[in-house]
Amino acid sequence: MRRSNLPAEPNRFVGRAAEQAELTRLLEESRLVTVVGVGGVGKTRLALRAATETQKRYGDEVRLAELAPLRDPDLVDHALVEALGLTDHTLRGPREVLIEHLAERRLLLVLDGFEHLVESCAPLVGELLAHAPGLTVLAVGRRPLRVAGEAVFRLAPMSEADAVTLLAERAAEAGAPVVQVHDSTRELCRRLDGIPLALELAAGRLPLLSVEQMLCRLDDRFRLLTVGARGALPRHQTLRTAIGWSHELCTPEERLLWARLSVFAGTFDLEAVEYVCGGAELPPDGILDLLGGLLAQSLVVREDTPAGPGYRILDTVAAYGAEWLAALGDTERLRRRHRDWYMGLATWCELEWFSPRQAEVAARTDAALPNLRAALDLCLELPEDAHLAQHLAGTLWFAWVGCGRLSEGRHWLERALALESGHEEARLKALWVLGYVTILQGDGTAAVAALHECGEGARASRNALAEAYATHRMGCLALLSDDMPRAEELIGRALDGYRELGELNSNVLMGQVELAMARAFAGDLEAAVVICREVREVCEERGELWTRAYALYVLAFSAWTRGEFGEARELLAECVTINHAFRDQVGLVLAIELLALVTVSEGDPVEAAVLQGATVPVWDTVGIRLFGSASFNGPRALCEEHAGAALGAEAYAAAFREGRGLSLDAAVERALAHRRDPAIGGPAGVAGPVAPRPFRTARAATVPGTRKPAGSPTGKGGEAAG
């Protein structure tokens, strides 16, 4: 994981030397510092600058959580989990995950734009600070959090000298003639109260107007636009005036686009703008030029994302636009168009997940997440749209399961299913997706309830596809419960149903891999290899990666049993790379466990023990170790047996502790970097390569929804070494 997710500065940071020094001092003395001030005064820019300098000076990890796009206060904890780059598949709430992750780390957490969520943020920040002594929080908003120990830094507007410099530099960037520093320039900066956003908006107009012309227009705007803002602080009036003045200088089409853009949350792309904001008054083919005009005036900013170039409307600017949209009586229509676009995007992503664009889908979903949340919120607000909430939450299964967002997925699925929709098909899909999510979380009871309801409803409504998915996931639960005959029977029945219906996608291929696993664990490895080779071929034809990684896991196990350690390692390296890219912790940790067994078989028990230790923190995010399955625990138990015998308890424990201390990125790097010639054998004093031997576990009958503890030859599953 990168030590910082702070964005690069878009242009030169101007002035604020004294403020930056004071804020840096407060960060050295206080564990909670809140920067407060009016909108547009430059709070975020200064906070990010101070955070960057703090990281350079002390080497601390710094993470930014942008809360302004968030509308649901119940998702604040989830947003912080996302900002910290955490993936957790367990039943733990996100707050527990945060506390455990931060407990022993030295980290600066920047919370930007929390003011509308202060009732949720304040207790969260207080609890995190109480449990994580190495945590410092730099909050940015328009009011304090009012948490014990908070140091409040009130950011004033810029000094006249800094304001003039900022105006001149931003005007030059906009292509304006050189701004001369004279009385009119200083007067303009004073009239704009030294508020950076107001100054930048003014700078965007200097290619068209002189400073003197601006002053004349500003006089008119002050008289007109402060009406209706009585009781507001003068600086709030000034900013509103500056924004309103920019609004007045826009063309009518630009003003309308500005208002319509206010329905977006976070970043958005051009295609989304063309659909959501286009219409008779704004033809879609003219949107690009209008967006460029708003961009040139600093009303919209460009943001590059892993999914490609995107745009964001500044929060204060968006709020002004939202008022105009409401005045036009068009808010609800635009929100529905926004929802429809992102429902369409989710549908496209679900289809393209089974294609060469799978990695692009993951990136686009990540970039669109704030807007997808806004769409889900709207669906849940309106009783008549309950079926759309169920459909959207179910359609996003690949984002919940394939991209490591199980906890958030469960949040939306359960909220959607709590509503009566009257649309059985949407409800059934949400139910089997919920069953899938809860299986991977280790909550067998919830999984059985959801899948039983789905199966009953599917049979009653004669929905053969939903019944196949419910049967498939019940078979998956049997697989993880070590009931291989039942797993083979249920998954096989589901696959027959898929074939009859012509269903082929990543879920279907995953069912084939799960069937292969059931047969491998039952002792029929040859049949398992045949299935997974077929799956790999289909994945290669379709460009599918996610399911391919699981097929490679089975093929790597087969290669290990044949003593083909090099082949097994290459297969697992690809498996690790894919799963790490998709944040699929389940596939990742299984691959590293098997890689550890390959490593000890090659004769390097030290590195094998390190890799085993490295999986412990990952398993902590997945849930019950090896799902409570003795079958999936087989590679780990065998590796522990041989590595422990070769090294002795003390040396094994030391190597295990070393691995356990690795970050996720470091563990992946270690797994991929290790290369060994199996003919070399182990280090001095350690036995050479271990002869592979197949293993089978005795099947124990299980009750659906119950879990068995993982076993190992030592009866400790590696925990003693931790």
ZAZA-497701 format. One line per field, with one value per residue (C-alpha): x, y, z; residue number from 1. Coordinates in steps of 0.1 Angstrom, whole numbers, plus 5000, padded with zeros to 4 digits. Example, Ala and Ser with C-alpha at 12.3 -4.5 7.8 and 13.67 -1.06 7.14 Angstrom:
2
px	[5123, 5137]
py	[4955, 4989]
pz	[5078, 5071]
resi	[1, 2]
//
This chain:
722
px	[5000, 5013, 5022, 5000, 4969, 4972, 4966, 4994, 4991, 4975, 4996, 5019, 5010, 5009, 5016, 5002, 5037, 5027, 4995, 5014, 5040, 5013, 4993, 5024, 5032, 4997, 5000, 5032, 5015, 4979, 4965, 4933, 4935, 4905, 4909, 4877, 4867, 4843, 4838, 4864, 4890, 4915, 4911, 4916, 4946, 4964, 4956, 4969, 5000, 5007, 5000, 5025, 5052, 5045, 5050, 5082, 5096, 5086, 5079, 5045, 5018, 4992, 4957, 4930, 4893, 4871, 4837, 4820, 4804, 4790, 4753, 4746, 4760, 4759, 4787, 4813, 4830, 4830, 4844, 4874, 4879, 4880, 4904, 4928, 4928, 4915, 4896, 4877, 4855, 4846, 4815, 4832, 4818, 4840, 4847, 4862, 4883, 4895, 4904, 4924, 4942, 4952, 4959, 4997, 5003, 5017, 4994, 4981, 4944, 4930, 4892, 4880, 4845, 4829, 4806, 4773, 4782, 4795, 4771, 4787, 4822, 4827, 4822, 4841, 4871, 4870, 4869, 4897, 4920, 4913, 4923, 4951, 4979, 4999, 4970, 4968, 4936, 4936, 4900, 4888, 4854, 4833, 4828, 4847, 4841, 4839, 4858, 4879, 4915, 4906, 4929, 4909, 4928, 4906, 4918, 4914, 4914, 4947, 4968, 4967, 5002, 4994, 4960, 4976, 5002, 4975, 4954, 4984, 4996, 4962, 4955, 4987, 4978, 4945, 4963, 4955, 4979, 5003, 4984, 5000, 5001, 4985, 4956, 4929, 4944, 4947, 4912, 4898, 4916, 4902, 4867, 4870, 4881, 4912, 4891, 4912, 4882, 4868, 4902, 4907, 4872, 4881, 4915, 4896, 4878, 4909, 4915, 4882, 4879, 4904, 4907, 4888, 4860, 4858, 4855, 4826, 4808, 4815, 4799, 4767, 4769, 4773, 4742, 4721, 4735, 4737, 4699, 4685, 4717, 4709, 4723, 4752, 4787, 4803, 4828, 4800, 4783, 4815, 4820, 4784, 4787, 4819, 4803, 4771, 4792, 4809, 4775, 4763, 4793, 4786, 4765, 4730, 4740, 4769, 4747, 4722, 4750, 4764, 4730, 4726, 4762, 4752, 4735, 4768, 4788, 4826, 4841, 4822, 4832, 4821, 4797, 4778, 4775, 4763, 4735, 4725, 4727, 4719, 4685, 4667, 4683, 4717, 4724, 4748, 4771, 4777, 4783, 4821, 4826, 4804, 4822, 4855, 4842, 4834, 4868, 4885, 4867, 4878, 4842, 4849, 4883, 4898, 4908, 4927, 4915, 4927, 4896, 4907, 4901, 4873, 4858, 4846, 4825, 4838, 4815, 4807, 4801, 4779, 4758, 4752, 4742, 4718, 4700, 4695, 4684, 4658, 4646, 4641, 4620, 4642, 4660, 4641, 4641, 4679, 4684, 4664, 4684, 4716, 4702, 4693, 4728, 4745, 4721, 4730, 4767, 4763, 4745, 4773, 4799, 4782, 4782, 4817, 4830, 4830, 4853, 4888, 4876, 4874, 4902, 4887, 4854, 4870, 4886, 4854, 4834, 4859, 4858, 4820, 4814, 4803, 4778, 4766, 4760, 4740, 4719, 4712, 4703, 4677, 4662, 4659, 4643, 4614, 4590, 4581, 4617, 4624, 4627, 4654, 4673, 4672, 4682, 4711, 4724, 4723, 4738, 4768, 4777, 4810, 4819, 4810, 4825, 4852, 4866, 4867, 4836, 4816, 4807, 4794, 4776, 4758, 4748, 4730, 4716, 4700, 4686, 4671, 4657, 4640, 4616, 4586, 4592, 4566, 4592, 4601, 4630, 4649, 4643, 4655, 4687, 4694, 4688, 4713, 4739, 4734, 4738, 4771, 4784, 4775, 4791, 4824, 4820, 4817, 4781, 4766, 4733, 4725, 4736, 4712, 4683, 4689, 4694, 4665, 4642, 4656, 4652, 4616, 4607, 4623, 4604, 4571, 4576, 4592, 4624, 4648, 4678, 4674, 4669, 4702, 4721, 4706, 4715, 4750, 4756, 4743, 4768, 4795, 4785, 4788, 4822, 4835, 4819, 4839, 4807, 4822, 4794, 4767, 4789, 4794, 4757, 4744, 4770, 4766, 4728, 4733, 4757, 4732, 4706, 4730, 4736, 4699, 4693, 4724, 4739, 4776, 4795, 4821, 4797, 4791, 4828, 4835, 4809, 4830, 4861, 4842, 4831, 4867, 4877, 4851, 4864, 4900, 4893, 4874, 4905, 4897, 4924, 4925, 4889, 4895, 4924, 4903, 4876, 4901, 4919, 4886, 4878, 4912, 4906, 4873, 4888, 4916, 4890, 4869, 4897, 4883, 4909, 4891, 4878, 4909, 4929, 4909, 4914, 4951, 4951, 4937, 4962, 4990, 4980, 4981, 5015, 5028, 5015, 5035, 5067, 5065, 5074, 5085, 5052, 5032, 5051, 5045, 5008, 5005, 5025, 4998, 4971, 4986, 4989, 4953, 4938, 4958, 4948, 4911, 4915, 4902, 4916, 4901, 4918, 4950, 4955, 4947, 4973, 5000, 4993, 4998, 5029, 5043, 5039, 5056, 5085, 5091, 5089, 5116, 5138, 5134, 5116, 5126, 5109, 5079, 5074, 5077, 5049, 5028, 5032, 5023, 4989, 4978, 4968, 4951, 4931, 4922, 4904, 4888, 4873, 4875, 4909, 4906, 4868, 4869, 4876, 4900, 4902, 4913, 4937, 4955, 4984, 4989, 4990, 5014, 5037, 5038, 5046, 5076, 5089, 5086, 5104, 5132, 5138, 5128, 5102, 5123, 5136, 5101, 5085, 5110, 5104, 5067, 5068, 5088, 5061, 5033, 5049, 5048, 5022, 4999, 5019, 5052, 5038, 5027, 5061, 5078, 5057, 5063, 5100, 5110, 5125, 5143, 5158, 5144, 5176, 5195, 5179, 5176, 5200, 5228, 5216, 5181, 5167, 5164, 5133, 5102, 5086, 5050, 5022, 4985, 4963, 4927, 4907, 4880, 4846, 4826, 4789, 4780, 4748, 4743, 4754, 4779, 4817, 4844, 4878, 4907, 4929, 4966, 4990, 5000, 4965, 4975, 4971, 5002, 4989, 5015, 5042, 5023]
py	[5000, 5035, 5055, 5084, 5088, 5126, 5142, 5160, 5198, 5211, 5243, 5263, 5268, 5306, 5324, 5312, 5307, 5318, 5298, 5267, 5270, 5274, 5245, 5223, 5233, 5223, 5189, 5184, 5193, 5179, 5146, 5163, 5195, 5210, 5236, 5257, 5287, 5299, 5280, 5289, 5302, 5275, 5251, 5219, 5232, 5243, 5211, 5189, 5211, 5207, 5170, 5166, 5185, 5165, 5133, 5145, 5155, 5125, 5098, 5091, 5074, 5099, 5091, 5114, 5106, 5129, 5130, 5158, 5135, 5112, 5116, 5087, 5092, 5054, 5051, 5073, 5043, 5025, 5056, 5056, 5019, 5027, 5057, 5035, 5009, 4982, 4951, 4932, 4901, 4894, 4900, 4928, 4963, 4988, 5007, 4976, 4971, 5007, 5004, 4972, 4985, 5018, 5005, 5001, 5024, 5059, 5077, 5111, 5109, 5139, 5142, 5167, 5180, 5165, 5194, 5178, 5145, 5159, 5139, 5107, 5119, 5133, 5101, 5081, 5104, 5103, 5065, 5061, 5085, 5067, 5033, 5043, 5063, 5067, 5084, 5121, 5135, 5167, 5176, 5201, 5217, 5248, 5240, 5222, 5186, 5194, 5163, 5164, 5175, 5192, 5221, 5245, 5264, 5292, 5300, 5336, 5350, 5357, 5388, 5415, 5407, 5370, 5377, 5399, 5373, 5345, 5367, 5374, 5338, 5323, 5350, 5341, 5304, 5314, 5332, 5367, 5397, 5403, 5417, 5449, 5455, 5489, 5504, 5488, 5453, 5457, 5471, 5441, 5417, 5437, 5437, 5399, 5397, 5378, 5346, 5323, 5307, 5342, 5353, 5322, 5328, 5364, 5353, 5331, 5362, 5384, 5371, 5388, 5418, 5443, 5447, 5480, 5464, 5437, 5463, 5480, 5447, 5436, 5468, 5458, 5422, 5432, 5453, 5425, 5393, 5401, 5404, 5373, 5366, 5388, 5376, 5359, 5368, 5394, 5369, 5344, 5372, 5380, 5344, 5341, 5374, 5362, 5329, 5347, 5371, 5342, 5328, 5361, 5361, 5326, 5321, 5309, 5274, 5273, 5284, 5256, 5230, 5244, 5238, 5203, 5193, 5198, 5164, 5146, 5133, 5131, 5126, 5121, 5116, 5133, 5105, 5109, 5146, 5143, 5119, 5134, 5171, 5169, 5177, 5201, 5232, 5215, 5193, 5165, 5173, 5208, 5197, 5193, 5229, 5241, 5219, 5233, 5268, 5260, 5243, 5274, 5295, 5272, 5263, 5226, 5209, 5180, 5149, 5120, 5086, 5050, 5048, 5079, 5116, 5128, 5161, 5174, 5205, 5223, 5218, 5255, 5260, 5229, 5242, 5274, 5254, 5232, 5263, 5274, 5239, 5239, 5273, 5259, 5231, 5205, 5188, 5156, 5150, 5155, 5132, 5105, 5110, 5107, 5075, 5061, 5067, 5050, 5021, 5018, 5020, 4992, 4970, 4976, 4969, 4936, 4925, 4937, 4920, 4889, 4903, 4917, 4949, 4934, 4955, 4986, 4977, 4975, 5009, 5025, 5011, 5025, 5059, 5059, 5047, 5080, 5084, 5048, 5055, 5086, 5065, 5038, 5066, 5079, 5045, 5039, 5073, 5067, 5037, 5032, 5027, 4999, 4974, 4996, 4996, 4958, 4956, 4980, 4964, 4930, 4941, 4954, 4919, 4920, 4952, 4937, 4902, 4907, 4940, 4935, 4955, 4928, 4949, 4978, 4954, 4938, 4973, 4982, 4947, 4944, 4980, 4972, 4939, 4955, 4972, 4956, 4961, 4939, 4929, 4893, 4891, 4921, 4907, 4872, 4885, 4907, 4876, 4853, 4881, 4886, 4849, 4850, 4880, 4865, 4831, 4849, 4868, 4836, 4841, 4808, 4814, 4846, 4829, 4800, 4823, 4844, 4815, 4795, 4825, 4829, 4793, 4791, 4823, 4812, 4779, 4797, 4822, 4796, 4816, 4789, 4812, 4825, 4790, 4779, 4808, 4799, 4762, 4772, 4792, 4766, 4742, 4768, 4768, 4730, 4732, 4755, 4733, 4702, 4684, 4675, 4651, 4677, 4704, 4683, 4675, 4711, 4728, 4702, 4707, 4744, 4741, 4719, 4746, 4773, 4752, 4747, 4784, 4794, 4813, 4819, 4844, 4847, 4832, 4801, 4796, 4801, 4773, 4750, 4759, 4752, 4718, 4711, 4719, 4696, 4668, 4675, 4675, 4642, 4627, 4630, 4655, 4643, 4653, 4687, 4694, 4687, 4711, 4739, 4736, 4741, 4771, 4786, 4782, 4800, 4827, 4832, 4834, 4859, 4879, 4870, 4873, 4870, 4834, 4825, 4831, 4805, 4780, 4786, 4779, 4744, 4738, 4750, 4725, 4698, 4708, 4707, 4671, 4661, 4678, 4705, 4733, 4758, 4754, 4757, 4789, 4805, 4797, 4810, 4842, 4851, 4841, 4864, 4893, 4891, 4888, 4916, 4939, 4931, 4934, 4898, 4888, 4853, 4843, 4861, 4844, 4810, 4815, 4827, 4797, 4773, 4792, 4787, 4750, 4751, 4771, 4745, 4718, 4735, 4734, 4768, 4764, 4799, 4817, 4793, 4802, 4839, 4835, 4816, 4844, 4870, 4854, 4859, 4896, 4888, 4860, 4884, 4905, 4875, 4859, 4824, 4810, 4788, 4793, 4767, 4742, 4713, 4709, 4744, 4742, 4712, 4732, 4753, 4723, 4704, 4734, 4740, 4704, 4703, 4739, 4734, 4700, 4715, 4747, 4738, 4756, 4787, 4794, 4787, 4811, 4838, 4835, 4834, 4866, 4883, 4875, 4885, 4920, 4926, 4949, 4935, 4951, 4939, 4904, 4903, 4917, 4890, 4863, 4874, 4881, 4848, 4825, 4792, 4764, 4733, 4714, 4737, 4726, 4746, 4767, 4752, 4729, 4725, 4695, 4697, 4697, 4681, 4653, 4662, 4640, 4643, 4650, 4644, 4654, 4633, 4648, 4657, 4662, 4699, 4717, 4746, 4779, 4763, 4765, 4741, 4753, 4747, 4719, 4711, 4683, 4704, 4713, 4749, 4760, 4781, 4803, 4792, 4808, 4841]
pz	[5000, 4991, 5022, 5009, 4988, 4987, 4953, 4935, 4937, 4905, 4905, 4926, 4962, 4968, 5001, 5035, 5049, 5085, 5084, 5072, 5099, 5126, 5113, 5112, 5148, 5160, 5143, 5163, 5196, 5191, 5179, 5166, 5146, 5129, 5102, 5100, 5079, 5053, 5021, 4995, 5020, 5011, 5040, 5020, 5000, 5032, 5050, 5022, 5020, 5057, 5055, 5026, 5045, 5077, 5057, 5042, 5076, 5096, 5071, 5085, 5065, 5054, 5041, 5028, 5033, 5012, 5029, 5010, 4984, 5011, 5019, 5041, 5077, 5082, 5055, 5072, 5087, 5053, 5037, 5061, 5055, 5017, 5022, 5042, 5014, 5037, 5026, 5052, 5046, 5082, 5101, 5121, 5117, 5098, 5130, 5146, 5115, 5117, 5153, 5148, 5118, 5134, 5169, 5163, 5134, 5132, 5107, 5098, 5087, 5068, 5070, 5044, 5041, 5073, 5083, 5071, 5088, 5121, 5142, 5128, 5125, 5160, 5179, 5153, 5156, 5194, 5194, 5169, 5188, 5221, 5207, 5183, 5201, 5169, 5151, 5143, 5127, 5106, 5100, 5075, 5076, 5083, 5120, 5148, 5156, 5193, 5204, 5236, 5229, 5196, 5185, 5163, 5136, 5122, 5087, 5078, 5042, 5025, 5033, 5006, 4993, 4990, 4974, 4948, 4940, 4937, 4914, 4892, 4890, 4883, 4857, 4839, 4840, 4824, 4795, 4807, 4801, 4829, 4859, 4871, 4908, 4913, 4933, 4912, 4916, 4953, 4955, 4936, 4961, 4990, 4976, 4973, 5009, 5000, 4996, 4974, 4955, 4948, 4936, 4913, 4899, 4891, 4876, 4852, 4838, 4833, 4798, 4789, 4813, 4827, 4865, 4862, 4843, 4870, 4897, 4880, 4875, 4911, 4924, 4906, 4918, 4954, 4953, 4937, 4951, 4988, 4988, 5004, 5023, 5053, 5085, 5068, 5078, 5054, 5041, 5033, 5015, 4996, 4985, 4974, 4955, 4938, 4928, 4918, 4898, 4880, 4874, 4858, 4835, 4823, 4792, 4798, 4786, 4810, 4839, 4831, 4829, 4862, 4879, 4865, 4875, 4911, 4912, 4909, 4939, 4936, 4902, 4869, 4833, 4801, 4790, 4823, 4819, 4783, 4794, 4827, 4818, 4781, 4766, 4743, 4760, 4762, 4732, 4742, 4713, 4728, 4764, 4759, 4750, 4778, 4803, 4789, 4796, 4833, 4836, 4822, 4849, 4877, 4885, 4875, 4881, 4862, 4882, 4866, 4880, 4872, 4850, 4830, 4831, 4852, 4865, 4899, 4906, 4937, 4967, 4972, 4935, 4935, 4964, 4945, 4914, 4934, 4946, 4910, 4900, 4928, 4917, 4882, 4898, 4880, 4909, 4911, 4873, 4873, 4902, 4885, 4853, 4874, 4890, 4856, 4842, 4871, 4870, 4833, 4841, 4868, 4842, 4816, 4842, 4852, 4816, 4809, 4840, 4819, 4792, 4785, 4802, 4836, 4851, 4835, 4851, 4885, 4880, 4867, 4896, 4921, 4905, 4903, 4938, 4953, 4925, 4928, 4964, 4955, 4931, 4958, 4982, 4958, 4952, 4989, 4995, 4971, 4981, 4944, 4935, 4960, 4932, 4916, 4949, 4949, 4913, 4916, 4948, 4932, 4899, 4918, 4931, 4913, 4932, 4965, 4959, 4932, 4944, 4982, 4994, 5012, 5042, 5022, 4998, 5027, 5040, 5007, 5001, 5035, 5033, 4999, 5009, 5040, 5015, 4998, 4961, 4944, 4918, 4925, 4900, 4915, 4950, 4942, 4926, 4957, 4979, 4962, 4961, 4998, 5003, 4984, 5004, 5037, 5028, 5021, 5054, 5073, 5083, 5074, 5092, 5073, 5041, 5046, 5054, 5023, 4999, 5013, 5008, 4973, 4964, 4977, 4959, 4927, 4927, 4934, 4906, 4883, 4880, 4870, 4868, 4904, 4916, 4899, 4916, 4950, 4945, 4934, 4965, 4988, 4972, 4978, 5015, 5016, 5000, 5027, 5053, 5041, 5029, 4995, 4983, 4990, 4974, 4943, 4940, 4945, 4923, 4896, 4896, 4894, 4865, 4847, 4852, 4838, 4807, 4800, 4803, 4782, 4812, 4809, 4830, 4857, 4883, 4861, 4855, 4893, 4898, 4876, 4896, 4929, 4915, 4906, 4942, 4956, 4934, 4943, 4980, 4975, 4959, 4922, 4913, 4877, 4871, 4888, 4865, 4834, 4846, 4854, 4821, 4804, 4826, 4818, 4781, 4783, 4805, 4779, 4751, 4770, 4786, 4821, 4849, 4883, 4879, 4860, 4891, 4910, 4882, 4883, 4920, 4914, 4885, 4907, 4934, 4908, 4896, 4932, 4936, 4905, 4918, 4892, 4916, 4890, 4871, 4904, 4913, 4880, 4882, 4917, 4909, 4883, 4907, 4934, 4910, 4898, 4932, 4946, 4918, 4923, 4962, 4964, 4998, 4997, 4965, 4975, 5009, 4995, 4968, 4993, 5015, 4986, 4975, 5010, 5006, 4972, 4988, 5016, 4990, 4971, 5002, 5017, 5050, 5063, 5034, 5037, 5073, 5064, 5038, 5063, 5088, 5061, 5056, 5092, 5089, 5056, 5072, 5099, 5072, 5057, 5087, 5103, 5093, 5061, 5065, 5093, 5066, 5071, 5033, 5026, 5056, 5040, 5023, 5054, 5078, 5056, 5051, 5089, 5095, 5072, 5078, 5116, 5114, 5093, 5113, 5149, 5169, 5177, 5142, 5127, 5151, 5143, 5106, 5111, 5132, 5104, 5079, 5102, 5104, 5067, 5052, 5025, 4997, 5012, 5015, 4979, 4968, 4989, 4974, 4938, 4942, 4956, 4930, 4938, 4919, 4934, 4928, 4951, 4983, 5014, 5033, 5054, 5081, 5065, 5048, 5010, 4989, 5004, 4984, 4976, 4988, 4982, 5012, 5019, 5049, 5065, 5059, 5089, 5087, 5093, 5100, 5076, 5092, 5115, 5112, 5122, 5135, 5111, 5122, 5116, 5125, 5155, 5165, 5164, 5128, 5130, 5158, 5183, 5161, 5161]
resi	[1, 2, 3, 4, 5, 6, 7, 8, 9, 10, 11, 12, 13, 14, 15, 16, 17, 18, 19, 20, 21, 22, 23, 24, 25, 26, 27, 28, 29, 30, 31, 32, 33, 34, 35, 36, 37, 38, 39, 40, 41, 42, 43, 44, 45, 46, 47, 48, 49, 50, 51, 52, 53, 54, 55, 56, 57, 58, 59, 60, 61, 62, 63, 64, 65, 66, 67, 68, 69, 70, 71, 72, 73, 74, 75, 76, 77, 78, 79, 80, 81, 82, 83, 84, 85, 86, 87, 88, 89, 90, 91, 92, 93, 94, 95, 96, 97, 98, 99, 100, 101, 102, 103, 104, 105, 106, 107, 108, 109, 110, 111, 112, 113, 114, 115, 116, 117, 118, 119, 120, 121, 122, 123, 124, 125, 126, 127, 128, 129, 130, 131, 132, 133, 134, 135, 136, 137, 138, 139, 140, 141, 142, 143, 144, 145, 146, 147, 148, 149, 150, 151, 152, 153, 154, 155, 156, 157, 158, 159, 160, 161, 162, 163, 164, 165, 166, 167, 168, 169, 170, 171, 172, 173, 174, 175, 176, 177, 178, 179, 180, 181, 182, 183, 184, 185, 186, 187, 188, 189, 190, 191, 192, 193, 194, 195, 196, 197, 198, 199, 200, 201, 202, 203, 204, 205, 206, 207, 208, 209, 210, 211, 212, 213, 214, 215, 216, 217, 218, 219, 220, 221, 222, 223, 224, 225, 226, 227, 228, 229, 230, 231, 232, 233, 234, 235, 236, 237, 238, 239, 240, 241, 242, 243, 244, 245, 246, 247, 248, 249, 250, 251, 252, 253, 254, 255, 256, 257, 258, 259, 260, 261, 262, 263, 264, 265, 266, 267, 268, 269, 270, 271, 272, 273, 274, 275, 276, 277, 278, 279, 280, 281, 282, 283, 284, 285, 286, 287, 288, 289, 290, 291, 292, 293, 294, 295, 296, 297, 298, 299, 300, 301, 302, 303, 304, 305, 306, 307, 308, 309, 310, 311, 312, 313, 314, 315, 316, 317, 318, 319, 320, 321, 322, 323, 324, 325, 326, 327, 328, 329, 330, 331, 332, 333, 334, 335, 336, 337, 338, 339, 340, 341, 342, 343, 344, 345, 346, 347, 348, 349, 350, 351, 352, 353, 354, 355, 356, 357, 358, 359, 360, 361, 362, 363, 364, 365, 366, 367, 368, 369, 370, 371, 372, 373, 374, 375, 376, 377, 378, 379, 380, 381, 382, 383, 384, 385, 386, 387, 388, 389, 390, 391, 392, 393, 394, 395, 396, 397, 398, 399, 400, 401, 402, 403, 404, 405, 406, 407, 408, 409, 410, 411, 412, 413, 414, 415, 416, 417, 418, 419, 420, 421, 422, 423, 424, 425, 426, 427, 428, 429, 430, 431, 432, 433, 434, 435, 436, 437, 438, 439, 440, 441, 442, 443, 444, 445, 446, 447, 448, 449, 450, 451, 452, 453, 454, 455, 456, 457, 458, 459, 460, 461, 462, 463, 464, 465, 466, 467, 468, 469, 470, 471, 472, 473, 474, 475, 476, 477, 478, 479, 480, 481, 482, 483, 484, 485, 486, 487, 488, 489, 490, 491, 492, 493, 494, 495, 496, 497, 498, 499, 500, 501, 502, 503, 504, 505, 506, 507, 508, 509, 510, 511, 512, 513, 514, 515, 516, 517, 518, 519, 520, 521, 522, 523, 524, 525, 526, 527, 528, 529, 530, 531, 532, 533, 534, 535, 536, 537, 538, 539, 540, 541, 542, 543, 544, 545, 546, 547, 548, 549, 550, 551, 552, 553, 554, 555, 556, 557, 558, 559, 560, 561, 562, 563, 564, 565, 566, 567, 568, 569, 570, 571, 572, 573, 574, 575, 576, 577, 578, 579, 580, 581, 582, 583, 584, 585, 586, 587, 588, 589, 590, 591, 592, 593, 594, 595, 596, 597, 598, 599, 600, 601, 602, 603, 604, 605, 606, 607, 608, 609, 610, 611, 612, 613, 614, 615, 616, 617, 618, 619, 620, 621, 622, 623, 624, 625, 626, 627, 628, 629, 630, 631, 632, 633, 634, 635, 636, 637, 638, 639, 640, 641, 642, 643, 644, 645, 646, 647, 648, 649, 650, 651, 652, 653, 654, 655, 656, 657, 658, 659, 660, 661, 662, 663, 664, 665, 666, 667, 668, 669, 670, 671, 672, 673, 674, 675, 676, 677, 678, 679, 680, 681, 682, 683, 684, 685, 686, 687, 688, 689, 690, 691, 692, 693, 694, 695, 696, 697, 698, 699, 700, 701, 702, 703, 704, 705, 706, 707, 708, 709, 710, 711, 712, 713, 714, 715, 716, 717, 718, 719, 720, 721, 722]
//
